[in-house]
Amino acid sequence: MGGFFVLSIALTLLPAAGVETAPPAESPLPANLPRGWYARIETSAGTIVARLLPEQAPQAVAHFAAFAEGRLDWVDPLTGVTKKENYYDGMKIHKVVAGQRFEAGDPTETGRGAPPIWVPLEARGPVKFDGPFRLGMTRAPLGRISGMLFFVTAAGVSFLNRDHPCFGEVVLGRDVVSLICGVKTGPTGKPLDPVTIERIRIHGVGDPTPLPEPVRYTPKRHTFGLRETPATP
């Protein structure tokens, strides 16, 4: 009697015939990536994975990661409401320069309406815009570098080295970058068929050094025609 009872319990713990158990959750990144921090950028055109470069652009990376993860407040320029949520999720790519780059990070989809949050011009480091598939922060008039608007390049654009921090390089999904940079656009560069940033998530590989914390930055006062000078990490 006792043996039959134990056997009955054991059988109830086994999956029923023909019923598949759920497979283990897949890692969001390939296991063979080098140690470091990565941004997984999921778009309606496919997924892009970029290695972040906190060693050469610490505040650009810190702000990008914090806004992607919903760790910083921001004021929605469309409603005036203060939010603290994943900033980039569901945002449309607002500008494509054919064969060269795409830009995202503005809720107004104009490239001029993102919240006024700035980072220093951290433009010194070995990874530059001389090669393709780089991440950079956009620049507003008078040299102010956005802490939220970013671009991804599909070609070498060395003329951006002086005025924009390079804070990442694409390691997977380069075909997706090229695809987005080849879509048809209207007069302002906005894609005729919307391309959406579905979500951006930040992942560490190999227990990397913690990312720097974002620091509030106020650009220096400018004289007409002058720009910020690059900051040294």
TIFI-597581 format. One record per residue (C-alpha): residue number from 0; residue in one letter; x, y, z. Coordinates in pm, whole numbers, always signed. Example, Ala and Ser with C-alpha at 12.3 -4.5 7.8 and 13.67 -1.06 7.14 Angstrom:
<atoms>
+-----+---------+--------+--------+--------+
! num ! residuo !      u !      v !      w !
+-----+---------+--------+--------+--------+
!   0 !       A !  +1230 !   -450 !   +780 !
!   1 !       S !  +1367 !   -106 !   +714 !
+-----+---------+--------+--------+--------+
</atoms>
This chain:
<atoms>
+-----+---------+--------+--------+--------+
! num ! residuo !      u !      v !      w !
+-----+---------+--------+--------+--------+
!   0 !       M !     +0 !     +0 !     +0 !
!   1 !       G !   +277 !   +240 !    +98 !
!   2 !       G !   +478 !   +156 !   -215 !
!   3 !       F !   +176 !   +213 !   -436 !
!   4 !       F !   +118 !   +555 !   -275 !
!   5 !       V !   +478 !   +667 !   -338 !
!   6 !       L !   +461 !   +544 !   -699 !
!   7 !       S !   +138 !   +740 !   -754 !
!   8 !       I !   +301 !  +1063 !   -632 !
!   9 !       A !   +605 !  +1009 !   -857 !
!  10 !       L !   +384 !   +958 !  -1161 !
!  11 !       T !   +194 !  +1282 !  -1095 !
!  12 !       L !   +523 !  +1473 !  -1103 !
!  13 !       L !   +605 !  +1353 !  -1454 !
!  14 !       P !   +477 !  +1552 !  -1755 !
!  15 !       A !   +183 !  +1392 !  -1933 !
!  16 !       A !   +257 !  +1212 !  -2258 !
!  17 !       G !   +256 !  +1448 !  -2553 !
!  18 !       V !   +282 !  +1761 !  -2334 !
!  19 !       E !   +602 !  +1965 !  -2393 !
!  20 !       T !   +764 !  +2146 !  -2105 !
!  21 !       A !   +866 !  +2508 !  -2164 !
!  22 !       P !  +1224 !  +2543 !  -2287 !
!  23 !       P !  +1465 !  +2753 !  -2082 !
!  24 !       A !  +1453 !  +3126 !  -2156 !
!  25 !       E !  +1696 !  +3227 !  -2428 !
!  26 !       S !  +1972 !  +3473 !  -2345 !
!  27 !       P !  +1904 !  +3812 !  -2503 !
!  28 !       L !  +2262 !  +3820 !  -2636 !
!  29 !       P !  +2493 !  +3558 !  -2792 !
!  30 !       A !  +2722 !  +3391 !  -2540 !
!  31 !       N !  +3039 !  +3459 !  -2740 !
!  32 !       L !  +3036 !  +3838 !  -2713 !
!  33 !       P !  +3337 !  +3996 !  -2539 !
!  34 !       R !  +3302 !  +4131 !  -2185 !
!  35 !       G !  +3129 !  +4466 !  -2174 !
!  36 !       W !  +2798 !  +4652 !  -2192 !
!  37 !       Y !  +2561 !  +4615 !  -2486 !
!  38 !       A !  +2242 !  +4780 !  -2607 !
!  39 !       R !  +1988 !  +4554 !  -2772 !
!  40 !       I !  +1786 !  +4782 !  -3001 !
!  41 !       E !  +1473 !  +4608 !  -3125 !
!  42 !       T !  +1313 !  +4784 !  -3421 !
!  43 !       S !  +1025 !  +4702 !  -3650 !
!  44 !       A !  +1287 !  +4630 !  -3918 !
!  45 !       G !  +1494 !  +4390 !  -3704 !
!  46 !       T !  +1728 !  +4382 !  -3404 !
!  47 !       I !  +2056 !  +4571 !  -3364 !
!  48 !       V !  +2311 !  +4495 !  -3091 !
!  49 !       A !  +2571 !  +4760 !  -3012 !
!  50 !       R !  +2868 !  +4748 !  -2778 !
!  51 !       L !  +2864 !  +5057 !  -2560 !
!  52 !       L !  +3181 !  +5261 !  -2497 !
!  53 !       P !  +3169 !  +5405 !  -2144 !
!  54 !       E !  +3549 !  +5423 !  -2145 !
!  55 !       Q !  +3546 !  +5701 !  -2406 !
!  56 !       A !  +3200 !  +5857 !  -2368 !
!  57 !       P !  +3091 !  +5791 !  -2009 !
!  58 !       Q !  +2808 !  +6044 !  -1985 !
!  59 !       A !  +2665 !  +5970 !  -2330 !
!  60 !       V !  +2648 !  +5601 !  -2233 !
!  61 !       A !  +2520 !  +5677 !  -1882 !
!  62 !       H !  +2230 !  +5888 !  -2010 !
!  63 !       F !  +2144 !  +5657 !  -2301 !
!  64 !       A !  +2131 !  +5354 !  -2070 !
!  65 !       A !  +1940 !  +5533 !  -1792 !
!  66 !       F !  +1671 !  +5664 !  -2028 !
!  67 !       A !  +1644 !  +5328 !  -2205 !
!  68 !       E !  +1586 !  +5158 !  -1869 !
!  69 !       G !  +1347 !  +5421 !  -1730 !
!  70 !       R !  +1575 !  +5534 !  -1447 !
!  71 !       L !  +1554 !  +5911 !  -1509 !
!  72 !       D !  +1266 !  +6158 !  -1514 !
!  73 !       W !  +1184 !  +6339 !  -1836 !
!  74 !       V !   +914 !  +6580 !  -1942 !
!  75 !       D !   +706 !  +6467 !  -2239 !
!  76 !       P !   +724 !  +6756 !  -2489 !
!  77 !       L !   +386 !  +6656 !  -2632 !
!  78 !       T !   +194 !  +6667 !  -2302 !
!  79 !       G !   +414 !  +6847 !  -2049 !
!  80 !       V !   +376 !  +6549 !  -1815 !
!  81 !       T !   +680 !  +6430 !  -1620 !
!  82 !       K !   +746 !  +6062 !  -1678 !
!  83 !       K !   +985 !  +5798 !  -1555 !
!  84 !       E !   +958 !  +5507 !  -1794 !
!  85 !       N !  +1150 !  +5345 !  -2078 !
!  86 !       Y !  +1208 !  +5651 !  -2292 !
!  87 !       Y !  +1273 !  +5496 !  -2633 !
!  88 !       D !  +1008 !  +5224 !  -2634 !
!  89 !       G !   +761 !  +5273 !  -2918 !
!  90 !       M !   +937 !  +5579 !  -3058 !
!  91 !       K !   +956 !  +5626 !  -3436 !
!  92 !       I !  +1279 !  +5693 !  -3624 !
!  93 !       H !  +1232 !  +6052 !  -3733 !
!  94 !       K !  +1517 !  +6101 !  -3981 !
!  95 !       V !  +1714 !  +5896 !  -4231 !
!  96 !       V !  +2006 !  +6028 !  -4432 !
!  97 !       A !  +2012 !  +5788 !  -4727 !
!  98 !       G !  +2293 !  +5534 !  -4703 !
!  99 !       Q !  +2451 !  +5721 !  -4414 !
! 100 !       R !  +2261 !  +5719 !  -4082 !
! 101 !       F !  +1928 !  +5719 !  -3904 !
! 102 !       E !  +1824 !  +5926 !  -3603 !
! 103 !       A !  +1582 !  +5856 !  -3316 !
! 104 !       G !  +1492 !  +5975 !  -2969 !
! 105 !       D !  +1247 !  +6260 !  -3025 !
! 106 !       P !   +883 !  +6205 !  -2921 !
! 107 !       T !   +774 !  +6488 !  -3153 !
! 108 !       E !   +935 !  +6309 !  -3451 !
! 109 !       T !  +1093 !  +6635 !  -3569 !
! 110 !       G !  +1448 !  +6612 !  -3433 !
! 111 !       R !  +1395 !  +6943 !  -3250 !
! 112 !       G !  +1153 !  +6853 !  -2972 !
! 113 !       A !  +1340 !  +6622 !  -2735 !
! 114 !       P !  +1360 !  +6733 !  -2368 !
! 115 !       P !  +1654 !  +6971 !  -2310 !
! 116 !       I !  +1890 !  +6726 !  -2142 !
! 117 !       W !  +2255 !  +6757 !  -2233 !
! 118 !       V !  +2588 !  +6572 !  -2202 !
! 119 !       P !  +2946 !  +6693 !  -2256 !
! 120 !       L !  +3113 !  +6657 !  -2593 !
! 121 !       E !  +3312 !  +6342 !  -2516 !
! 122 !       A !  +3474 !  +6308 !  -2856 !
! 123 !       R !  +3813 !  +6164 !  -2767 !
! 124 !       G !  +3872 !  +5790 !  -2802 !
! 125 !       P !  +3990 !  +5521 !  -3044 !
! 126 !       V !  +3645 !  +5440 !  -3190 !
! 127 !       K !  +3540 !  +5716 !  -3427 !
! 128 !       F !  +3298 !  +5780 !  -3709 !
! 129 !       D !  +3570 !  +5708 !  -3967 !
! 130 !       G !  +3420 !  +5359 !  -3996 !
! 131 !       P !  +3054 !  +5260 !  -4034 !
! 132 !       F !  +2808 !  +5122 !  -3777 !
! 133 !       R !  +2867 !  +5363 !  -3491 !
! 134 !       L !  +2633 !  +5513 !  -3231 !
! 135 !       G !  +2650 !  +5886 !  -3165 !
! 136 !       M !  +2462 !  +6162 !  -2987 !
! 137 !       T !  +2310 !  +6439 !  -3198 !
! 138 !       R !  +2407 !  +6804 !  -3160 !
! 139 !       A !  +2170 !  +7096 !  -3115 !
! 140 !       P !  +2253 !  +7454 !  -3223 !
! 141 !       L !  +2548 !  +7616 !  -3042 !
! 142 !       G !  +2713 !  +7279 !  -2987 !
! 143 !       R !  +2486 !  +7140 !  -2716 !
! 144 !       I !  +2495 !  +6761 !  -2721 !
! 145 !       S !  +2165 !  +6586 !  -2657 !
! 146 !       G !  +2156 !  +6327 !  -2382 !
! 147 !       M !  +1859 !  +6152 !  -2546 !
! 148 !       L !  +1868 !  +6192 !  -2927 !
! 149 !       F !  +2101 !  +5944 !  -3094 !
! 150 !       F !  +2198 !  +5826 !  -3440 !
! 151 !       V !  +2335 !  +5505 !  -3592 !
! 152 !       T !  +2561 !  +5520 !  -3897 !
! 153 !       A !  +2575 !  +5288 !  -4197 !
! 154 !       A !  +2884 !  +5449 !  -4353 !
! 155 !       G !  +3199 !  +5628 !  -4250 !
! 156 !       V !  +3117 !  +5990 !  -4164 !
! 157 !       S !  +3445 !  +6129 !  -4035 !
! 158 !       F !  +3317 !  +6488 !  -4049 !
! 159 !       L !  +3110 !  +6404 !  -3737 !
! 160 !       N !  +3419 !  +6325 !  -3528 !
! 161 !       R !  +3470 !  +6682 !  -3414 !
! 162 !       D !  +3119 !  +6763 !  -3302 !
! 163 !       H !  +2954 !  +6441 !  -3181 !
! 164 !       P !  +3044 !  +6185 !  -2913 !
! 165 !       C !  +3078 !  +5830 !  -3044 !
! 166 !       F !  +2942 !  +5609 !  -2766 !
! 167 !       G !  +2892 !  +5267 !  -2928 !
! 168 !       E !  +2957 !  +5039 !  -3223 !
! 169 !       V !  +2718 !  +4792 !  -3384 !
! 170 !       V !  +2833 !  +4430 !  -3352 !
! 171 !       L !  +2518 !  +4250 !  -3470 !
! 172 !       G !  +2240 !  +4356 !  -3704 !
! 173 !       R !  +2447 !  +4568 !  -3938 !
! 174 !       D !  +2221 !  +4455 !  -4220 !
! 175 !       V !  +1930 !  +4602 !  -4025 !
! 176 !       V !  +2111 !  +4937 !  -3998 !
! 177 !       S !  +2175 !  +4938 !  -4374 !
! 178 !       L !  +1812 !  +4841 !  -4440 !
! 179 !       I !  +1679 !  +5130 !  -4230 !
! 180 !       C !  +1922 !  +5372 !  -4391 !
! 181 !       G !  +1785 !  +5272 !  -4732 !
! 182 !       V !  +1413 !  +5331 !  -4672 !
! 183 !       K !  +1223 !  +5588 !  -4874 !
! 184 !       T !  +1181 !  +5922 !  -4701 !
! 185 !       G !   +995 !  +6248 !  -4735 !
! 186 !       P !  +1151 !  +6595 !  -4777 !
! 187 !       T !  +1261 !  +6613 !  -4411 !
! 188 !       G !  +1415 !  +6265 !  -4411 !
! 189 !       K !  +1128 !  +6108 !  -4221 !
! 190 !       P !  +1055 !  +5751 !  -4342 !
! 191 !       L !   +741 !  +5732 !  -4553 !
! 192 !       D !   +664 !  +5394 !  -4397 !
! 193 !       P !   +732 !  +5435 !  -4022 !
! 194 !       V !  +1019 !  +5245 !  -3862 !
! 195 !       T !   +972 !  +5206 !  -3488 !
! 196 !       I !  +1213 !  +5154 !  -3199 !
! 197 !       E !  +1012 !  +4887 !  -3022 !
! 198 !       R !  +1241 !  +4871 !  -2720 !
! 199 !       I !  +1600 !  +4923 !  -2608 !
! 200 !       R !  +1748 !  +4715 !  -2327 !
! 201 !       I !  +2095 !  +4727 !  -2174 !
! 202 !       H !  +2281 !  +4404 !  -2094 !
! 203 !       G !  +2615 !  +4326 !  -1935 !
! 204 !       V !  +2833 !  +4040 !  -2059 !
! 205 !       G !  +3104 !  +3883 !  -1844 !
! 206 !       D !  +3040 !  +4086 !  -1527 !
! 207 !       P !  +3166 !  +4423 !  -1660 !
! 208 !       T !  +3253 !  +4726 !  -1449 !
! 209 !       P !  +2932 !  +4908 !  -1346 !
! 210 !       L !  +2821 !  +5183 !  -1579 !
! 211 !       P !  +2879 !  +5542 !  -1467 !
! 212 !       E !  +2589 !  +5732 !  -1316 !
! 213 !       P !  +2439 !  +6013 !  -1526 !
! 214 !       V !  +2542 !  +6358 !  -1403 !
! 215 !       R !  +2337 !  +6671 !  -1466 !
! 216 !       Y !  +2522 !  +6888 !  -1716 !
! 217 !       T !  +2466 !  +7251 !  -1807 !
! 218 !       P !  +2634 !  +7364 !  -2131 !
! 219 !       K !  +2859 !  +7668 !  -2109 !
! 220 !       R !  +2735 !  +8000 !  -2233 !
! 221 !       H !  +2822 !  +8045 !  -2597 !
! 222 !       T !  +2931 !  +8325 !  -2820 !
! 223 !       F !  +2775 !  +8304 !  -3163 !
! 224 !       G !  +2961 !  +8058 !  -3384 !
! 225 !       L !  +3153 !  +7887 !  -3103 !
! 226 !       R !  +3103 !  +7527 !  -2998 !
! 227 !       E !  +3172 !  +7317 !  -2694 !
! 228 !       T !  +3525 !  +7182 !  -2677 !
! 229 !       P !  +3558 !  +6805 !  -2645 !
! 230 !       A !  +3578 !  +6669 !  -2292 !
! 231 !       T !  +3849 !  +6422 !  -2201 !
! 232 !       P !  +3717 !  +6103 !  -2034 !
+-----+---------+--------+--------+--------+
</atoms>
